[in-house]
Amino acid sequence: MRCGPGPVTGFLAGSAMRGSSWTPRARCRDLAERAGLTGISGNLIRLAAELDTAQLRAPYASMIRIRRLSAGDQRRILEQISLLADRDFAGRVQRPFITAM
């Protein structure tokens, strides 16, 4: 990651991350202004995990917001997640991750 003007590209291009601090310049500015760091450099690590329906469902089942719901509501939400994964993605969902180091 250089502290230049360019935005993060690849799977984040055009995503919901637009408008946030996911540009190298904005990230370096945040580290300098908020943490007092200078001479900043780093890397962006990208990973795309492919999850099947059960793997996609599991983290949602463990989320506190879901676990606080009634058993019936939990089941309905998890069934909707499974339905979307199966119907719209043939049961294989790409989950992108990005880590700024």
Secondary structure, DSSP 4 states (H G I P E B T S, - for coil): --SSSPPP-GGGTTSTTTTSS-SHHHHHHHHHHHH---S----EEEEEEEEEHHHHHHHHHH-HHHHTS-HHHHHHHHHHHHHHHHHHHTTEEEEEEEEE-
